[in-house]
């Protein structure tokens, strides 16, 4: 995720117009999304809209889709359950759990992308790992943990952080990462269509989950909606300032808007000839939430435009 865009996304501060009916908002959200997709020459897309946690519009499909980096929130929530169970704390170190790596990294640093990992080795390895569900988190973890780190204490979005988290979860619980996080993060939210993608499943902890857009919306609202454990924001030890009033928390960008907390994240797969897929999840004011997916590799400007056109509907601008 490009840091420069964080300050531009989800900055709307007006209160959603009380007079705006649910039906009108749903219709306008659908129309805004369809126009955006058309403007960017996207042929296949879907949107799911929840209002106060209830499905009110968009796709009813149970067909799993690529959710790309939206997978990170699943891993982060899963990791947080180990802390709730007293197995870990925020300062639990990768060396303690994995037993390798010359310089350990804490769970808090991994969740918030503040571990100083660079460069992101997954960017050139992932194209070679497509069409396989063979887990690749161990090789990424070993690569990242056995090299010198720079930039600790600053935000640096890097898939390696979540590969390491996935490996740590598996070792700590002595069970496969996929099963552990299904039972700890997804099934409590009522998700039934989730699993490792046939295309990207080898990269499961950071970008390889697939599920229906509707199921992801349920997961997102269950944990980050106003009644969810993290509806008021991720715990302070799992928040890192990224600029523009935004923070990175449990696999989500977050920002206070008036008396509510907004949560959002984008996902993107761009491997020409193999997989081009994008996803966007957002909760505004604890009231409206959207998950949008599309079979296209769009640029950062297009992602910002999607956030903007949908937020304008919700905030009545």
N, C-alpha and C positions, 0 to 999 in steps of 0.2 A: 504494500500500500504506500503510495507516494505521500510523504509527510506534508508536502506543500498543499495537498488537497484537503487535508483534515480541517483546516480552518474555514474552508469554504462550504463544507457540507453541514446540513442540519443546523443552520444558524438562526432559523426563523424564531422570533420571540413573541409574536402576537398570540393571543389566546384564540383557540378555535371558535368560530362564530357560533353562539348558542342557537341562533335561528336556523342554522344549516342542518337539514334533516339527514338522518342516516342514509336513506335511499339516494338522496341527491349527492352526498359525498361519495358513496360507492360508485355511482354512475360516472362522476367526474374523475375519480381515481382510475377507473377502467379506461375511460376515454383518453386521459392524459398519458397513460402507459401505452395504449395502442398508437397514439400519435407519435410518441417518442420512438417506439419500435419501427414504425413506418419511416420516420425521418432518418433512421440509421440503417435502413434496408435490412431489418431483421425479419426473417420469414417465419420463424417458429419461436413462440414465446408464451408465457403464461403468468398470470398474477393471482395471488391469493390475498384476500382482504379480511381481516378480523376487526371487529369493533367490540371493545371491552372483553376480549378473549373469545368471542363467538364468531364463527364463520358467517360472513354476510355477503360475500361476492367473489367472483373470479372462478378459477378452475376447481372442479370437483375431482379431478383426476387423482387416482392412486398410483399412477405410473411414476416410478423413481426417476429423478433427474440428477444431473451433476450439481452439487452445491459448492464445490471447490473450497475456497478458504472459509466459507461459513462453517466448515468442519472444525475450525479452531475453537469455537465456542463449546462444542461437544467435548473436546479434549479438556478444555479449561474447567468446565463444570464437573467433569468426571474427576479431574485432579482435586478439585475443591472438596469432593465427597471424602477423599482420603484424609483430608485435614479435619473435616467434621467427625470422622470416625476415630481421630486421635492417632492415625498411622503416620501422618506427616504433620509438619507445620510450615509456615511460609519460608523458613530458613533451612528446611531440609535440603541437603546438598546432593548433587548428582553423584559425587564420588561415594557417598554413604550408601546409595541405592544400587548403583551400577558397578562400583568397584574398579572403574577405570577412568582415565582422563586426568591429566597432570594438574589441572586447576578446576575445582568444582564450581558448579553454578547452582544457585538456589532456585527453588520452585517459584518464588515470587519473581525473580529475574526472568525466568523462562516464560512465564505467563504473560508478562508485560513487555516482552521483547527488549529488555534492558540489560541483557547479559554480555553485550559487546561482541556478538558473533558476526564475523564478516570474513570473506564474502559468503553468499548463500550458495552452497554447493549444490543444492537441489535444482537450481535453475538450469544447469547443464546436464544433470543426471536424469531428471524426470522424463524427458522425451524417450530415453532408452528403457524406461520402466513401464511404459504404457501397455495396455492390454494384458496386464498381469496383476493378480492379487497377492503375489508373494511380498511379504512385508519387507520394506526397505528402511524402516526406522533405525535398525541397529547400525547399518553401514553409515547412515547420515550422522548418528550420534557419535560413533567412533571418529569419523572425520572431523566433526566440530569440536569434540572434547579433547582431541589430541593435537591441537594446533594452538598457537599463541592467540590470545584475545586482545582486542583493542576496543576502546569506546565504552567500557563498562560504566553504567550510570547514565547513559543516554539512550534515547529510543532508536532502535534500528530494526525495522520489520524484517524478519528472517524466518523462513519455514523451519530451519534447523531447530529453533527453540521448541517447536511443537513436536518435531520428531523425537527429541530427547524426552520431552514429557511423556509421549506415548510409550517409549521404551521403559521409562521409570515406572509408569503405571503397571505395565505388564510384569515387570520384575517384582515390584512391591507386593502385588496381589497374587503372583504365581498363577496367572490365568491369562489367556489371550486378550490383548487390548480391546479387540472388537467386542468380545462377550462382556468384558468388564464395563465398558462404556455404554453398551446397549442397556445393561441392567441398572446402571447407576445414573445415567444422564437422560436416556431416551425413553425407556419404558415407563418411568414415573410420569412422563408427560403425555402418555397415551400414544406414542409413536409406534406404528406397526409395519411400516414399509422400508425401514432403514437397513442398510447393509453396505458392504464394501462394493464400490463400483467395479464393474467388469473392466472398465478402461483405466481407472485411476486408483483402484483399491489398494495397490501397494504403498500408496502415500496416505493411507487412511487418517493418521492423527492430524495432518495439516491440510489435507485437501482431497481425500479420497472417499468420503462418504457420499452415498446417494440415497435419496428418499423422495417421496412426493413433496411438492412445494407446500401442500396443506399440512403435512406432518411436520415439516421444519417450522412452519408458523406456530404450530402447537407447542413444539419444544421451546421456541424462542419466548413465547408469551408465558409459558409455565414457569420458566426460571427468571425472566427479566420483566415480565408484566408487573403491575402494581401490587398484586397479591403474591408474587414470587419471592423467593429468598433474596434475590438480587435486584428486586424492583426499585429499591432506593439507591442502587449503585453497588458495584463490586466492593468487597471489603477494602478498607484503606490500604492495606499491605499489598493488594493486588490492583492498584491503580497507579498509572504513570502519566504525567503531563506530557502531551504531545504538541501543544501549541494551540492558539486560537480558542482557548477555553475548553478544549476537549481533552479527554484522558483515554488511555487504553486500559481496559480491565480484563475480565474473564473472556477473552476471545472476542471482545466487542469494543468498538469506540463508544464513548459515553459523553454526555454533556448535560448540565443542568439548564433547564429552560423554565423560567418562572418557578413554579413550585413542583415541577416534575423533572424526571430524568429521561432523556432520550438515549436510545441505543441503536447502533447501526453498524453494518459491515458489508463489504463487497467481496465477492469471490470471482476468480477469473482463471480459465484454462485457455491458453493460447499455444497450440502446437499445430501449425498448418498441416492439413492432410490427415490429422489424427483426431484431435479434439479441439473444438472452439466452443466454449460455454461460459456463461456468466450468471451470477446470482447476486441478489441484493435483499437484505433483510433489515427492517427498521421498525422501531416502536416509537411513536410520537405521543408524548403527554400521558403515557400509560393508558391510552384510550384507543388509538388507531394503530394497527400494525399491518405491514405489507411484506410479503415475500414475492419477489419477481425473479423469474428465470428465463434465460434466452440462449438460443443456440448461435452464439456469435461472440467473437473476440472484439470487444469495443475498446476505445481508448479512454484515458482518464477523464478527458473532457466530456465524453458521452456519459460516463458514470455520474459525474457531477450534475449533468443536465437532468438525468433521471431522478436523482435525489431532489433537485430543485422543483421540477414540475409536479412531483407528487406532494412535496411539503407545502407548496402553494395552495393546493386543494385543501389539505387538512387545516391549514391556518387561515384559510379564507382570504388569501392575498390576491 
